[in-house]
Amino acid sequence: MTSNDRSIVGLVAIAHAMVHTYELSIPIFVTVWTDALSIPTKELGLMVGVGYALFGLGAIPGGILSDRIGSRGLIAVCLAGMGGSFALLSISSSPWALTASMAAWGIAASVYHPAGLSLISKGVTQRGRALALHGMAGNAGIAFGPLATALLLAWIGDWQWVAFILAVPAALATAYALTSSFDEHAAETPEETAEDSSEHVVKRLGKTSRQLFATAFAGVFAIVMLSGLYYRGVLTFLPDMLGEVITFQLPLGLESEHYVYAGILMIGMLGQFVGGKLTDRYPTEISMLAALTTLSLIALAFLPVVQLGTVAVLAGSAVLGFFLFLVQPLYQATVAEYTPARARGLSYGFTYLGVFGIGAIGAPLAGWLLDVSSAMTLFVVLSGVALAAASISGWLLLRSRRADVAASP
């Protein structure tokens, strides 16, 4: 890699890790807010859902802004906004203040993925290696960010101080984003620069969007959206639900459910790796059909299994984490297969909109079901969500097979 490549990868790696650190530390805070602030789960789901929805809804505007003003400034704004939102969270003590903090985080975080991926594609000559390192950094944030949050809560005790401490790295990263030296257009050719001008992108947005949804991409988008509902519906209150079934105690007053939750996310890293391998070996429609059907069955079996004891809690949680993250590279690869190269960036913008934006409905849905019914009801509903996504995968598979038959001599 060139020095320019290394500078860019350093910035996007830090930013990507921090986005997912904040995203997945929120469910750990939820367990504390339930008791400390006496907020019903349905209200907590709505509060958190606002932030998660904005996280996804801002992906497409973030992509347009990245083309218009450049990625470096947008990433700096993202980091500063995430740090500021957690600083605001540290002085929040009411539902309205918590909701405002979550909304501020969602708006700030939403611009990262289009800006970061755009920066890699335009500024890094070794894109494949950069994308791999970028993904590894995100996985590190997913796995170790919540673990760090749990440790801080155990050692400090006061969730507001923990939120403030988590804001500090974002301030340091913002300073790095503003002072680091690199050319964010180093990997572009003059032709690419002309073709990808912001005016050209905005002009084509509506037309290309209509063309995308007139194809089988509409089915892929539905799978992505349902996967997001399942993902957010499971994770938002999972530490709280685990706390009701875990019977073993950890030393030093550590909350067992926080560490099982962090372990689920770590196992998810293995799931992502295996999912990536599957995309190279098998048609993605087959892999998605199998994985989503398995997630449907896991949702039905999870609570009965984890109530059987410590070994069952750990085994059931590991299986859930593995398959929950296994599907991510599968649908990402499917998006590439069902979209033309010229619309690939926009199609991934819609992907993040589906997963994080529309999928954010899973948080208030989970909170409402837990409040008016039970955890088992929630998992039954999520089983149906995964089964619906599996059904669409089956339709895509049949469609692909028919196309192969029609194309054969």
C-alpha positions as CSV (number, residue, x, y, z in Angstrom):
1,M,0.0,0.0,0.0
2,T,1.1,3.6,-0.6
3,S,1.3,6.1,2.2
4,N,-1.9,7.7,0.8
5,D,-3.6,4.3,1.0
6,R,-2.5,3.7,4.6
7,S,-3.7,7.2,5.7
8,I,-7.1,6.6,4.3
9,V,-7.4,3.0,5.6
10,G,-6.3,4.3,9.0
11,L,-9.1,6.8,9.1
12,V,-11.9,4.6,7.8
13,A,-10.9,1.7,10.1
14,I,-11.1,3.9,13.2
15,A,-14.4,5.4,12.1
16,H,-16.0,2.1,11.1
17,A,-15.0,0.5,14.4
18,M,-16.5,3.4,16.3
19,V,-19.8,3.5,14.4
20,H,-20.4,-0.1,15.3
21,T,-19.1,0.3,18.9
22,Y,-21.8,2.9,19.5
23,E,-24.5,1.0,17.6
24,L,-24.1,-2.2,19.6
25,S,-23.3,-0.6,23.0
26,I,-26.8,0.9,23.1
27,P,-28.6,-2.4,24.0
28,I,-26.3,-2.7,27.0
29,F,-27.4,0.8,28.1
30,V,-31.0,-0.3,27.6
31,T,-30.7,-2.8,30.4
32,V,-29.5,-0.1,32.7
33,W,-32.2,2.5,31.7
34,T,-34.9,-0.1,32.3
35,D,-34.1,-0.2,36.0
36,A,-32.5,3.3,36.6
37,L,-35.1,5.4,34.8
38,S,-38.1,3.1,35.1
39,I,-39.0,3.4,31.4
40,P,-41.3,0.7,30.0
41,T,-39.8,-1.4,27.3
42,K,-42.3,-0.2,24.6
43,E,-41.1,3.4,25.2
44,L,-37.5,2.4,25.3
45,G,-37.9,0.6,22.0
46,L,-39.4,3.7,20.4
47,M,-36.6,5.9,21.8
48,V,-33.8,3.6,20.6
49,G,-35.7,3.0,17.3
50,V,-35.6,6.7,16.5
51,G,-31.8,6.6,16.5
52,Y,-31.5,3.3,14.6
53,A,-34.0,4.5,12.0
54,L,-32.1,7.7,11.3
55,F,-28.9,5.6,11.1
56,G,-30.4,3.9,8.1
57,L,-32.5,6.6,6.6
58,G,-29.5,8.9,6.2
59,A,-27.5,6.5,4.0
60,I,-28.7,7.8,0.7
61,P,-28.5,11.5,1.5
62,G,-25.1,10.7,3.0
63,G,-24.0,9.3,-0.3
64,I,-25.1,12.4,-2.2
65,L,-23.4,14.7,0.3
66,S,-20.2,12.6,0.0
67,D,-20.2,13.2,-3.7
68,R,-20.9,16.9,-3.3
69,I,-18.6,17.9,-0.4
70,G,-16.1,15.0,-0.2
71,S,-15.7,12.2,2.2
72,R,-13.1,13.5,4.6
73,G,-15.2,16.4,5.9
74,L,-18.3,14.2,6.2
75,I,-16.4,11.5,8.2
76,A,-15.1,14.2,10.5
77,V,-18.7,15.5,11.0
78,C,-19.8,11.9,11.6
79,L,-17.2,11.3,14.3
80,A,-17.8,14.7,16.0
81,G,-21.5,14.1,15.9
82,M,-21.3,10.6,17.4
83,G,-19.0,11.9,20.2
84,G,-21.3,14.9,20.8
85,S,-24.4,12.7,20.9
86,F,-22.8,10.5,23.6
87,A,-21.7,13.6,25.5
88,L,-25.3,14.7,25.4
89,L,-26.3,11.2,26.5
90,S,-24.0,11.6,29.6
91,I,-26.1,14.5,30.9
92,S,-29.5,13.0,29.9
93,S,-31.9,12.0,32.6
94,S,-35.3,12.0,30.9
95,P,-36.9,10.0,28.1
96,W,-37.0,13.1,25.8
97,A,-33.3,13.8,26.4
98,L,-32.4,10.2,25.7
99,T,-34.4,10.2,22.5
100,A,-32.7,13.4,21.4
101,S,-29.3,11.8,22.1
102,M,-30.2,8.7,20.1
103,A,-31.5,10.8,17.2
104,A,-28.3,12.9,17.2
105,W,-26.2,9.7,17.1
106,G,-28.4,8.2,14.3
107,I,-28.1,11.3,12.1
108,A,-24.3,11.5,12.6
109,A,-23.6,7.8,12.1
110,S,-25.8,7.5,9.0
111,V,-23.4,9.3,6.7
112,Y,-20.4,7.0,7.6
113,H,-21.0,4.0,5.3
114,P,-21.5,5.9,2.0
115,A,-18.7,8.3,2.9
116,G,-16.2,5.7,4.0
117,L,-16.8,3.3,1.2
118,S,-16.7,6.1,-1.3
119,L,-13.4,7.3,0.1
120,I,-11.9,3.8,-0.3
121,S,-13.2,3.5,-3.9
122,K,-11.9,6.8,-5.0
123,G,-8.7,7.2,-2.9
124,V,-7.2,3.8,-2.4
125,T,-5.3,2.0,-5.2
126,Q,-5.4,-1.4,-3.4
127,R,-9.2,-1.4,-2.9
128,G,-9.6,-5.1,-2.1
129,R,-7.1,-5.1,0.7
130,A,-8.5,-1.8,2.0
131,L,-12.1,-3.2,2.0
132,A,-10.9,-6.3,3.9
133,L,-9.2,-4.2,6.6
134,H,-12.2,-1.9,6.7
135,G,-14.5,-4.9,7.3
136,M,-12.2,-6.3,10.0
137,A,-12.2,-2.9,11.8
138,G,-16.0,-2.9,11.8
139,N,-16.1,-6.4,13.2
140,A,-13.7,-5.3,15.9
141,G,-16.1,-2.6,16.9
142,I,-19.1,-5.0,16.8
143,A,-17.3,-7.5,19.0
144,F,-15.2,-5.5,21.4
145,G,-17.1,-2.1,21.7
146,P,-20.0,-3.6,23.7
147,L,-17.5,-5.6,25.8
148,A,-15.7,-2.4,26.6
149,T,-19.0,-0.8,27.5
150,A,-19.9,-3.7,29.8
151,L,-16.5,-3.6,31.5
152,L,-16.8,0.2,32.1
153,L,-20.3,-0.2,33.6
154,A,-19.0,-2.9,35.9
155,W,-16.0,-0.9,37.1
156,I,-17.5,2.6,37.2
157,G,-21.2,1.8,37.9
158,D,-22.6,5.2,36.7
159,W,-23.9,4.8,33.1
160,Q,-23.7,8.6,32.5
161,W,-20.0,8.6,33.2
162,V,-19.5,5.6,30.9
163,A,-21.4,7.4,28.1
164,F,-19.1,10.4,28.6
165,I,-15.9,8.2,28.5
166,L,-17.2,6.6,25.3
167,A,-17.5,10.1,23.7
168,V,-13.7,10.9,24.2
169,P,-12.3,8.5,21.5
170,A,-14.7,10.2,18.9
171,A,-13.2,13.6,19.7
172,L,-9.6,12.2,19.2
173,A,-10.7,10.5,16.0
174,T,-12.3,13.8,14.7
175,A,-9.0,15.6,15.3
176,Y,-7.2,12.8,13.3
177,A,-9.7,13.1,10.4
178,L,-9.2,16.9,10.2
179,T,-5.4,16.8,10.4
180,S,-4.5,13.6,8.5
181,S,-3.0,14.1,5.0
182,F,-4.2,12.2,2.0
183,D,-5.6,12.6,-1.5
184,E,-9.1,11.3,-1.5
185,H,-9.2,11.2,-5.3
186,A,-5.9,9.4,-5.8
187,A,-7.3,6.3,-7.4
188,E,-9.7,8.0,-9.8
189,T,-9.2,8.4,-13.5
190,P,-10.3,11.6,-15.2
191,E,-13.2,9.7,-16.9
192,E,-14.4,8.5,-13.5
193,T,-14.3,11.9,-12.0
194,A,-16.4,13.3,-14.8
195,E,-18.9,10.5,-14.7
196,D,-19.4,10.6,-11.0
197,S,-20.0,14.3,-10.6
198,S,-22.6,15.1,-8.0
199,E,-24.9,16.8,-10.5
200,H,-24.8,13.6,-12.6
201,V,-25.5,11.4,-9.6
202,V,-28.5,13.5,-8.4
203,K,-30.0,13.7,-11.9
204,R,-29.9,9.9,-12.3
205,L,-31.1,9.1,-8.8
206,G,-34.8,8.9,-9.5
207,K,-34.6,7.2,-12.8
208,T,-32.1,4.6,-11.6
209,S,-34.1,3.9,-8.5
210,R,-37.2,3.2,-10.6
211,Q,-35.2,0.9,-12.8
212,L,-33.8,-1.0,-9.9
213,F,-37.2,-1.7,-8.2
214,A,-38.7,-2.8,-11.5
215,T,-36.3,-5.9,-11.4
216,A,-35.8,-8.8,-9.0
217,F,-33.8,-6.3,-6.8
218,A,-37.2,-5.5,-5.3
219,G,-37.2,-9.1,-3.9
220,V,-33.6,-8.7,-2.7
221,F,-34.5,-5.4,-1.0
222,A,-37.4,-7.1,0.8
223,I,-35.0,-9.8,2.1
224,V,-32.6,-7.1,3.3
225,M,-35.4,-5.2,5.0
226,L,-36.8,-8.4,6.8
227,S,-33.2,-9.3,7.8
228,G,-32.9,-5.9,9.4
229,L,-36.1,-6.3,11.3
230,Y,-34.9,-9.6,12.7
231,Y,-31.5,-8.3,13.5
232,R,-32.7,-5.2,15.4
233,G,-35.7,-7.1,16.9
234,V,-33.3,-9.7,18.4
235,L,-30.4,-7.5,19.6
236,T,-32.1,-4.4,21.1
237,F,-33.5,-6.1,24.2
238,L,-31.4,-9.3,24.1
239,P,-29.2,-8.4,27.1
240,D,-32.3,-7.7,29.2
241,M,-33.9,-11.0,28.1
242,L,-30.8,-12.9,28.8
243,G,-30.7,-11.4,32.3
244,E,-34.0,-13.2,33.1
245,V,-32.7,-16.7,32.2
246,I,-29.0,-16.6,33.1
247,T,-28.5,-18.2,36.5
248,F,-24.7,-18.2,36.8
249,Q,-22.8,-15.3,38.4
250,L,-19.5,-13.8,37.4
251,P,-16.9,-12.5,40.0
252,L,-16.4,-8.9,40.8
253,G,-20.0,-8.0,40.4
254,L,-19.9,-8.4,36.6
255,E,-23.3,-8.6,34.8
256,S,-23.4,-12.1,33.2
257,E,-25.9,-11.1,30.5
258,H,-23.6,-8.3,29.2
259,Y,-20.8,-10.7,28.6
260,V,-23.0,-13.3,27.0
261,Y,-24.3,-10.6,24.7
262,A,-20.7,-9.5,23.8
263,G,-19.8,-13.1,23.2
264,I,-22.7,-13.4,20.7
265,L,-21.3,-10.5,18.8
266,M,-17.8,-12.1,18.8
267,I,-19.2,-15.4,17.5
268,G,-20.8,-13.2,14.8
269,M,-17.4,-12.4,13.4
270,L,-17.0,-16.2,12.6
271,G,-20.4,-16.2,11.0
272,Q,-19.5,-13.3,8.8
273,F,-16.3,-15.1,7.7
274,V,-18.2,-18.3,6.9
275,G,-20.9,-16.4,5.1
276,G,-18.2,-14.8,2.9
277,K,-16.8,-18.2,2.0
278,L,-20.3,-19.5,1.1
279,T,-20.8,-16.7,-1.4
280,D,-17.7,-18.0,-3.3
281,R,-18.8,-21.7,-3.3
282,Y,-22.6,-21.7,-3.7
283,P,-25.3,-19.7,-5.3
284,T,-26.3,-17.0,-2.8
285,E,-30.0,-17.8,-3.2
286,I,-29.4,-21.3,-1.8
287,S,-27.2,-20.1,1.0
288,M,-29.7,-17.4,2.0
289,L,-32.6,-19.8,1.9
290,A,-30.8,-22.2,4.2
291,A,-29.5,-19.5,6.6
292,L,-32.8,-17.7,6.9
293,T,-34.8,-20.9,7.4
294,T,-32.3,-21.8,10.2
295,L,-32.8,-18.3,11.8
296,S,-36.6,-18.9,11.8
297,L,-36.1,-22.2,13.6
298,I,-33.6,-20.7,16.0
299,A,-36.1,-18.0,17.0
300,L,-38.6,-20.7,17.9
301,A,-36.1,-22.8,19.9
302,F,-34.0,-20.0,21.5
303,L,-35.9,-19.3,24.7
304,P,-36.9,-22.9,25.5
305,V,-33.2,-24.0,25.0
306,V,-31.6,-21.2,27.1
307,Q,-33.8,-22.0,30.0
308,L,-32.2,-25.5,30.3
309,G,-29.1,-24.2,32.1
310,T,-25.7,-22.6,31.7
311,V,-24.3,-24.8,28.9
312,A,-27.6,-24.3,27.0
313,V,-27.4,-20.5,27.4
314,L,-23.9,-20.4,26.0
315,A,-24.6,-22.9,23.2
316,G,-27.9,-21.3,22.1
317,S,-26.4,-17.8,22.2
318,A,-23.4,-19.0,20.1
319,V,-25.7,-20.5,17.4
320,L,-27.8,-17.4,17.3
321,G,-24.8,-15.1,17.0
322,F,-23.3,-17.3,14.2
323,F,-26.3,-17.4,12.0
324,L,-27.4,-13.8,12.7
325,F,-24.2,-12.5,11.2
326,L,-23.8,-15.3,8.6
327,V,-26.6,-13.8,6.5
328,Q,-25.0,-10.4,6.1
329,P,-22.3,-11.2,3.5
330,L,-24.9,-13.4,1.7
331,Y,-27.3,-10.6,1.1
332,Q,-24.5,-8.2,0.3
333,A,-23.3,-10.5,-2.4
334,T,-26.8,-11.0,-3.7
335,V,-27.2,-7.3,-4.1
336,A,-24.2,-7.2,-6.4
337,E,-25.5,-10.1,-8.4
338,Y,-29.0,-8.5,-9.0
339,T,-27.8,-5.0,-9.8
340,P,-25.9,-3.4,-12.8
341,A,-22.4,-2.0,-12.0
342,R,-23.5,1.5,-12.8
343,A,-26.2,1.4,-10.1
344,R,-24.1,-0.5,-7.5
345,G,-23.5,2.4,-5.2
346,L,-27.2,3.4,-5.1
347,S,-28.2,-0.2,-4.6
348,Y,-26.0,-0.5,-1.5
349,G,-27.5,2.8,-0.3
350,F,-30.9,1.2,-0.5
351,T,-29.4,-1.9,1.2
352,Y,-28.3,0.2,4.2
353,L,-31.7,2.0,4.2
354,G,-33.5,-1.4,4.4
355,V,-31.2,-3.0,7.0
356,F,-30.7,0.0,9.3
357,G,-33.6,2.3,8.4
358,I,-36.7,0.2,7.9
359,G,-35.1,-2.6,9.9
360,A,-35.0,-0.2,12.9
361,I,-38.8,-0.8,13.3
362,G,-37.6,-4.0,15.0
363,A,-36.6,-2.1,18.1
364,P,-40.0,-0.5,18.9
365,L,-41.7,-3.7,17.8
366,A,-39.7,-5.7,20.2
367,G,-40.3,-3.3,23.0
368,W,-44.0,-3.3,22.4
369,L,-44.3,-7.1,22.2
370,L,-42.3,-7.5,25.4
371,D,-44.5,-4.9,27.2
372,V,-47.9,-6.2,26.1
373,S,-47.1,-9.9,25.8
374,S,-43.9,-11.9,26.3
375,A,-40.4,-12.7,25.0
376,M,-41.7,-15.9,23.5
377,T,-44.3,-13.9,21.5
378,L,-41.5,-11.7,20.2
379,F,-39.4,-14.7,19.0
380,V,-42.4,-16.3,17.3
381,V,-43.0,-13.0,15.4
382,L,-39.3,-12.9,14.5
383,S,-39.5,-16.5,13.3
384,G,-42.2,-15.4,10.9
385,V,-40.1,-12.5,9.7
386,A,-37.2,-14.8,8.9
387,L,-39.5,-17.4,7.3
388,A,-40.9,-14.6,5.0
389,A,-37.4,-13.7,4.0
390,A,-36.5,-17.3,3.4
391,S,-39.6,-17.6,1.2
392,I,-38.5,-14.7,-1.0
393,S,-35.0,-16.4,-1.2
394,G,-36.8,-19.5,-2.5
395,W,-38.6,-17.4,-5.1
396,L,-35.3,-15.9,-6.3
397,L,-33.8,-19.4,-6.5
398,L,-36.7,-20.7,-8.6
399,R,-36.5,-17.6,-10.8
400,S,-32.7,-18.1,-11.3
401,R,-33.2,-21.8,-12.1
402,R,-35.8,-21.0,-14.7
403,A,-33.6,-18.3,-16.3
404,D,-30.8,-20.9,-16.5
405,V,-33.1,-23.4,-18.2
406,A,-34.4,-20.8,-20.6
407,A,-30.8,-19.8,-21.5
408,S,-29.6,-23.3,-22.1
409,P,-29.5,-24.6,-25.7
